[in-house]
Amino acid sequence: MKVSDILRLKGGTLYTVSPDESLVRAVETMAEFDIGSLAVMEHGDLVGMLTFREVLHTIAKNGGSVGNGTVRSVMDDHPMTCTSETDLEQVRPMMLEKHTRYMPVMDNKMLMGVISFYDVAKAVVDSQNFENKMLKAYIRDWPEEEESAPKA
């Protein structure tokens, strides 16, 4: 299964923010749309990711307040990325190794979407469920062995 399969199932909604947007406004957007990340775009290019992880670190550092900073001041400015053609078997270990929950999907310099660890886990479970169903159907329809003719 490829990353493009996940993007096709997710649909085309992509949430982005400017690096100069206030962190307060970005958090409001994340809460409004119930999302855990925003792709940070500047002049049509991906320049970072803002996830709830960066927001929580900022709140902890500021004594419980988001503060007056901008997205640029807290975003991950070197997010790990993949392509639409990347196989899920490659994505899973990458996300696990770096504790990455959200990964931008790039086609050259164009942002195609963002996949989450949840999206990857769901795709794997769905694939395994389908495979199990097919195996059970195959076993249920297993051809009977023909009776061998009695030996004379």
RODO-2510 file (C-alpha; in nm, 4 decimals, decimal comma):
residues 152
     n   res          X          Y          Z
     1     m     0,0000     0,0000     0,0000
     2     k     0,1257     0,3468    -0,0890
     3     v     0,0827     0,6850     0,0799
     4     s    -0,1284     0,7913    -0,2211
     5     d    -0,3891     0,5309    -0,1146
     6     i    -0,4252     0,7017     0,2244
     7     l    -0,4499     1,0475     0,0661
     8     r    -0,7198     0,9247    -0,1712
     9     l    -0,9269     0,7923     0,1203
    10     k    -0,8737     1,1026     0,3352
    11     g    -0,9928     1,3468     0,0732
    12     g    -0,8457     1,6777    -0,0301
    13     t    -0,8894     1,8972     0,2766
    14     l    -0,5580     2,0489     0,3803
    15     y    -0,5149     2,2942     0,6664
    16     t    -0,2323     2,5442     0,6380
    17     v    -0,1062     2,8508     0,8223
    18     s     0,1438     3,1279     0,7517
    19     p     0,4593     3,1321     0,9660
    20     d     0,3800     3,4909     1,0655
    21     e     0,0313     3,4034     1,1943
    22     s    -0,0120     3,4424     1,5672
    23     l     0,0190     3,1201     1,7607
    24     v    -0,3112     3,1999     1,9326
    25     r    -0,4927     3,2139     1,5959
    26     a    -0,3259     2,8895     1,4789
    27     v    -0,4371     2,7117     1,7987
    28     e    -0,7920     2,8452     1,7470
    29     t    -0,7886     2,6992     1,3938
    30     m    -0,6669     2,3622     1,5217
    31     a    -0,9419     2,3586     1,7856
    32     e    -1,2119     2,4749     1,5431
    33     f    -1,1405     2,1991     1,2924
    34     d    -1,0390     1,9359     1,5528
    35     i    -0,7001     1,8789     1,3904
    36     g    -0,3613     1,8055     1,5407
    37     s    -0,1417     1,9798     1,2856
    38     l    -0,1121     2,2670     1,0437
    39     a     0,1217     2,2733     0,7452
    40     v     0,3155     2,6000     0,7563
    41     m     0,3315     2,7550     0,4090
    42     e     0,5195     3,0614     0,2852
    43     h     0,5165     3,1764    -0,0797
    44     g     0,3701     2,8414    -0,1829
    45     d     0,6434     2,6377    -0,0126
    46     l     0,6231     2,4142     0,2934
    47     v     0,8450     2,5771     0,5567
    48     g     0,7375     2,3798     0,8619
    49     m     0,4733     2,1967     1,0635
    50     l     0,2878     2,3097     1,3703
    51     t     0,1511     2,0235     1,5781
    52     f    -0,0056     1,9976     1,9193
    53     r     0,3388     1,8845     2,0426
    54     e     0,4940     2,2261     1,9700
    55     v     0,1890     2,3983     2,1170
    56     l     0,2115     2,1963     2,4402
    57     h     0,5850     2,2644     2,4755
    58     t     0,5134     2,6361     2,4348
    59     i     0,2332     2,6295     2,6927
    60     a     0,4575     2,4463     2,9393
    61     k     0,7429     2,6922     2,8815
    62     n     0,5092     2,9934     2,9251
    63     g     0,3513     2,8808     3,2516
    64     g     0,0222     2,7689     3,0980
    65     s    -0,0138     3,0353     2,8287
    66     v     0,0310     3,0147     2,4523
    67     g     0,1859     3,3598     2,4653
    68     n     0,2058     3,6267     2,1970
    69     g     0,4472     3,4516     1,9621
    70     t     0,4079     3,3568     1,5995
    71     v     0,3876     3,0153     1,4408
    72     r     0,7441     3,0619     1,3119
    73     s     0,8775     3,0886     1,6680
    74     v     0,7616     2,7376     1,7656
    75     m     0,7078     2,5366     1,4439
    76     d     0,9166     2,2372     1,3398
    77     d     1,1106     2,3953     1,0534
    78     h     1,2529     2,0643     0,9277
    79     p     0,9610     1,8190     0,9238
    80     m     1,0176     1,4671     0,7997
    81     t     0,8386     1,4195     0,4648
    82     c     0,7495     1,1412     0,2250
    83     t     0,6090     1,1195    -0,1284
    84     s     0,2798     0,9815    -0,2582
    85     e     0,4704     0,6822    -0,3900
    86     t     0,6324     0,5952    -0,0577
    87     d     0,5260     0,2517     0,0620
    88     l     0,3587     0,2311     0,4031
    89     e     0,6150    -0,0296     0,5057
    90     q     0,8730     0,2524     0,4820
    91     v     0,6579     0,5202     0,6493
    92     r     0,5750     0,3253     0,9659
    93     p     0,9333     0,2817     1,0896
    94     m     1,0182     0,6428     0,9947
    95     m     0,7289     0,7757     1,2033
    96     l     0,8028     0,5422     1,4946
    97     e     1,1756     0,6145     1,5010
    98     k     1,1324     0,9932     1,5124
    99     h     0,8066     0,9935     1,7166
   100     t     0,6406     1,1739     1,4261
   101     r     0,2626     1,1947     1,4414
   102     y     0,2110     1,4026     1,1253
   103     m     0,4032     1,3770     0,7998
   104     p     0,3703     1,6094     0,5005
   105     v     0,3423     1,4339     0,1645
   106     m     0,5411     1,6125    -0,1058
   107     d     0,5500     1,5855    -0,4839
   108     n     0,8733     1,7670    -0,5653
   109     k     0,8079     2,1017    -0,3904
   110     m     0,4273     2,0716    -0,3926
   111     l     0,2454     1,9750    -0,0745
   112     m    -0,0003     1,6969    -0,1588
   113     g    -0,1376     1,6415     0,1914
   114     v    -0,0495     1,5436     0,5455
   115     i    -0,0823     1,1917     0,6826
   116     s    -0,1065     1,1122     1,0501
   117     f     0,0133     0,8139     1,2467
   118     y    -0,3574     0,7348     1,2959
   119     d    -0,4075     0,7314     0,9153
   120     v    -0,1181     0,4880     0,8757
   121     a    -0,2357     0,2612     1,1596
   122     k    -0,5929     0,2596     1,0242
   123     a    -0,4717     0,1701     0,6740
   124     v    -0,2667    -0,1203     0,8120
   125     v    -0,5575    -0,2511     1,0220
   126     d    -0,8014    -0,2182     0,7292
   127     s    -0,5575    -0,4023     0,5028
   128     q    -0,5103    -0,6812     0,7570
   129     n    -0,8868    -0,7122     0,8096
   130     f    -0,9389    -0,7447     0,4340
   131     e    -0,6623    -1,0044     0,4096
   132     n    -0,8098    -1,2010     0,7028
   133     k    -1,1538    -1,1932     0,5420
   134     m    -1,0120    -1,3222     0,2131
   135     l    -0,8163    -1,5987     0,3887
   136     k    -1,1247    -1,7077     0,5842
   137     a    -1,3295    -1,7158     0,2640
   138     y    -1,0569    -1,9191     0,0941
   139     i    -1,0391    -2,1680     0,3816
   140     r    -1,4192    -2,1971     0,3983
   141     d    -1,4290    -2,2720     0,0246
   142     w    -1,1360    -2,5153     0,0373
   143     p    -1,1966    -2,7904    -0,2177
   144     e    -1,2800    -3,1285    -0,0694
   145     e    -1,0266    -3,4016    -0,1353
   146     e    -1,1566    -3,6517    -0,3833
   147     e    -1,2256    -3,9953    -0,2470
   148     s    -0,9630    -4,2277    -0,3777
   149     a    -1,0902    -4,5375    -0,5525
   150     p    -1,0755    -4,8548    -0,3410
   151     k    -0,7797    -5,0731    -0,4224
   152     a    -0,8657    -5,4098    -0,5600
***
